[in-house]
Amino acid sequence: MKILLFGANGQVGWELRRSLAPLGEVVALGSASEDGLAGDFLQPEAVAATVERVRPGVVVIAAAYTAVDKAESEPDRALTVNALAPEAIARAARRVGAPVVHYSTDYVFDGSGSRPWREDDATAPLSVYGRTKLEGEQRIAAAQPLHLVLRTSWVYAARGGNFAKTMLRLARERERLTVVDDQFGAPTGAELLADATAHAARSLLRDPALAGIYHVAAAGETSWHEYARFVVGKAQQMGEVVRAGPSDIAPVPTSAFPTPARRPHNSRLDTERFRAAFGLALPPWERGVARMLDEILERS
């Protein structure tokens, strides 16, 4: 079986190359065209034609427009990448008989309250990014009923930039840091997300009744402030020399850092449906972050 992977060079896409390999031959595409196969989501017709040409057994969409603030000034570009191209892919996938796996986000909700969001809760995105991701969900569902839409949040990976790396750099440079303390969620490793995806895709091939929307995130919750304190404290335990320790990281409200796009305060996701459907355990966020720190600090 062939598995067509779009967005293969991103954080999640890079891990999917590994996790999907046991399922079959992975045709992994970045944004550039390779061997006549298109991966640029600004060209919906071209990526749809790629699906028709490859005729995969599964399509996994890990490409997205994720520049949350920039999307406010580029709504058409964000819509094309996050909704129109995924829809075109889903239509082509239905024609060749392939299920589609797609990623979405907690940004489809308004971030109110403190209860973890369930799949059937009302959506009300606060930003262009959130609106285009929600439209992508809806267009995929309409185009190819045999789909998995996996909503996640606060994704990080050892490869590329991430919040933890930024906090470590700033802690080395400065004696005091300020970090937002009124946004809550669960840092979710790209590696965990990719492994969960491979298992879910395999299960969907066996049982099409599993199709639908699921929430996938690491267990537990934290704020960005407590996340930063955990990262710096863990790094200190590993022998990393920093100028700002955990006690030097001050909490501030979201209003202290104005941004073009509004961020949700509550990014908690209820993962019970996913865990029950696929028989998986999602480990605590601390475990994944600690493992990532082991990897990046060993490299430095």
C-alpha positions in Angstrom: 0.0 0.0 0.0 1.1 3.5 -0.8 0.6 6.3 1.7 0.7 9.9 0.3 2.0 12.4 2.9 1.7 16.1 2.3 3.7 18.5 4.5 6.5 16.0 5.0 9.1 18.6 6.1 7.2 20.1 9.0 7.4 19.1 12.6 4.6 16.5 12.4 5.3 15.5 8.8 8.9 14.7 9.7 7.8 12.3 12.4 5.1 10.8 10.2 7.7 9.7 7.7 8.9 7.3 10.4 5.6 6.3 12.0 3.8 5.6 8.7 6.6 3.5 7.2 5.5 0.2 8.8 2.1 0.6 7.1 3.5 0.8 3.5 5.5 2.8 1.0 5.4 6.5 2.1 5.4 9.0 -0.7 6.5 12.1 1.2 6.0 15.5 -0.3 7.1 19.0 0.9 5.9 22.2 -0.7 8.2 21.8 -3.8 7.3 19.6 -6.7 9.2 16.3 -7.0 9.1 14.0 -10.0 6.0 15.7 -11.3 4.2 15.4 -7.9 2.9 18.7 -6.5 3.0 19.5 -2.8 2.3 23.3 -2.9 -1.1 23.9 -1.2 -1.4 27.3 -3.0 -2.2 25.1 -6.0 -5.2 23.0 -5.0 -5.8 21.5 -8.5 -2.1 20.4 -8.7 -2.1 18.7 -5.3 -5.4 17.0 -6.2 -3.9 15.8 -9.5 -1.0 14.3 -7.4 -3.5 12.2 -5.5 -5.0 10.9 -8.7 -1.5 10.1 -10.1 -0.2 8.3 -6.9 -3.5 6.5 -6.2 -2.6 5.9 -2.5 -4.3 3.7 0.0 -4.3 6.6 2.5 -3.7 10.3 2.3 -2.2 12.2 5.3 -2.3 16.0 5.3 0.3 17.5 7.6 0.7 20.7 5.6 -1.0 23.9 6.9 -0.8 27.7 7.1 0.2 28.1 10.7 1.4 31.7 10.9 -1.5 32.7 13.2 -0.8 36.4 13.3 0.2 36.7 9.7 -3.1 35.0 8.7 -4.9 38.1 9.8 -3.4 40.1 6.9 -3.4 37.1 4.5 -6.9 35.6 4.9 -7.1 34.4 1.2 -3.8 32.6 1.4 -4.7 31.0 4.7 -8.0 29.9 3.3 -6.4 28.3 0.2 -3.8 26.4 2.3 -6.0 25.4 5.2 -9.3 24.7 3.4 -9.4 24.8 -0.4 -6.4 22.6 -1.0 -7.4 20.0 1.6 -10.9 19.9 0.1 -9.5 19.3 -3.4 -7.3 16.5 -2.0 -10.3 15.0 -0.2 -12.3 15.0 -3.4 -9.5 13.3 -5.3 -9.0 10.8 -2.4 -12.6 9.8 -2.6 -12.3 9.2 -6.3 -9.4 6.8 -5.8 -11.0 5.2 -2.7 -8.4 6.5 -0.1 -9.3 7.7 3.4 -7.9 11.1 4.4 -6.2 12.0 7.7 -6.1 15.7 8.4 -4.9 17.8 11.4 -6.9 20.6 13.0 -6.6 22.7 16.1 -8.1 23.9 19.4 -8.3 27.3 17.7 -11.7 26.3 16.2 -13.1 27.0 19.7 -13.5 30.4 21.4 -11.2 29.4 24.3 -13.9 30.2 27.0 -14.4 28.4 30.3 -12.1 25.8 31.8 -13.6 22.5 30.8 -11.7 20.5 28.2 -13.3 20.8 24.8 -15.2 17.8 23.4 -15.6 17.0 19.7 -19.3 17.9 19.7 -18.9 21.3 21.5 -19.9 24.4 19.5 -17.1 26.0 17.5 -16.5 29.7 17.4 -13.0 30.6 16.2 -11.5 33.9 17.3 -9.0 34.3 14.4 -8.6 33.9 10.6 -6.4 30.9 11.3 -9.1 29.3 13.4 -11.8 30.0 10.9 -9.8 28.6 8.0 -8.9 25.5 9.9 -12.6 25.0 10.8 -13.6 25.5 7.2 -11.0 22.9 6.2 -12.6 20.4 8.6 -16.0 21.0 7.1 -14.9 20.8 3.5 -13.0 17.6 4.1 -16.0 16.0 5.8 -18.2 16.9 2.9 -15.8 15.8 0.2 -14.7 12.4 1.7 -16.8 10.8 4.5 -14.0 8.4 5.1 -11.7 10.7 7.0 -10.0 11.3 10.3 -9.7 14.9 11.5 -7.4 15.1 14.5 -7.6 18.3 16.5 -4.5 19.0 18.6 -2.7 21.8 20.4 0.6 23.2 21.5 2.6 21.0 19.2 6.4 20.9 19.6 9.3 18.8 18.3 13.0 18.4 18.9 13.5 19.3 15.2 13.0 23.0 14.3 12.1 25.9 16.6 9.7 25.6 19.5 8.6 27.3 22.7 11.0 25.3 24.9 14.0 26.2 22.8 13.1 29.8 22.9 12.7 29.7 26.7 16.1 28.1 27.1 17.8 30.7 24.9 16.2 33.5 26.8 17.0 32.0 30.2 20.7 31.8 29.1 20.6 35.5 28.0 18.5 37.2 30.6 18.1 37.3 34.4 14.3 37.7 34.3 11.6 36.5 32.0 7.9 37.2 31.7 5.5 34.5 30.3 1.7 34.4 29.8 -0.1 32.6 32.6 -3.7 32.7 31.5 -3.7 30.4 28.5 -4.0 26.7 29.3 -3.4 23.5 27.3 -1.2 20.5 27.0 2.2 20.6 25.1 1.9 17.7 22.6 5.0 16.2 20.9 5.0 15.7 17.2 6.4 12.2 17.8 3.4 11.3 20.0 1.0 12.7 17.4 2.6 10.9 14.5 2.5 7.5 16.4 -1.1 8.0 17.3 -1.9 8.9 13.7 -0.3 5.7 12.3 -2.3 3.6 14.7 -5.5 5.4 14.0 -5.1 5.3 10.2 -4.5 1.5 10.4 -7.6 1.1 12.5 -9.7 3.2 10.1 -8.6 1.0 7.2 -10.0 -2.0 9.1 -13.1 -0.3 10.4 -14.5 2.6 8.4 -17.0 3.3 11.1 -14.2 4.9 13.1 -14.2 7.9 10.7 -14.8 11.3 12.2 -13.3 14.1 14.4 -11.1 13.3 17.4 -9.1 15.3 19.9 -5.5 14.1 20.4 -3.2 15.8 22.9 -0.9 14.7 25.7 -2.5 14.2 29.1 -2.6 16.8 31.8 -2.6 20.6 31.5 -0.4 23.6 32.1 -0.1 27.3 31.4 2.7 28.8 29.2 4.2 30.2 32.4 4.3 26.8 34.1 5.5 25.2 30.9 8.5 27.6 30.8 9.3 27.0 34.5 9.2 23.2 33.9 11.6 23.5 30.9 14.1 25.7 32.6 14.0 23.7 35.8 14.5 20.4 34.0 17.4 21.9 32.0 19.1 23.1 35.3 18.7 19.5 36.7 20.5 18.3 33.6 23.4 20.7 34.2 22.5 23.5 31.9 23.8 26.9 33.0 21.1 29.6 32.9 20.9 33.2 34.2 17.1 33.0 34.8 15.9 30.1 36.9 12.3 29.0 37.3 11.8 31.5 40.2 12.9 34.3 37.8 10.1 33.7 35.4 7.2 36.0 36.2 3.6 35.4 35.2 1.8 38.0 33.1 -1.7 38.2 31.4 -2.2 37.7 27.7 -2.9 41.4 27.5 0.8 42.1 28.2 1.7 40.8 24.7 -0.8 42.2 22.2 -1.0 40.3 18.9 -2.9 40.7 15.7 -4.8 37.4 16.3 -6.6 36.6 19.5 -5.4 33.5 21.3 -7.8 31.2 23.1 -7.4 31.1 26.9 -8.7 27.5 27.2 -6.9 25.1 24.8 -7.7 22.0 26.9 -8.9 19.1 24.7 -10.9 16.1 26.0 -9.3 13.0 24.4 -11.6 10.4 25.9 -13.3 9.7 22.5 -9.9 9.1 20.8 -8.5 6.9 23.6 -11.7 4.8 23.7 -12.0 4.4 19.9 -8.4 3.4 19.3 -7.4 1.8 22.5 -4.5 4.1 23.1 -3.0 5.8 26.2 -1.8 9.4 25.8 1.1 10.0 28.3 1.5 13.1 30.5 2.8 16.2 28.7 5.7 16.4 31.1 7.1 13.0 29.9 7.3 14.1 26.3 8.8 17.5 27.1 11.4 15.9 29.3 12.3 13.5 26.5 12.6 16.3 24.0 14.9 18.2 26.4 17.1 15.2 26.7 17.4 15.1 23.0 18.1 18.8 22.3 20.4 19.3 25.2 22.5 16.3 24.3 23.0 17.8 20.8 24.1 21.2 22.1 
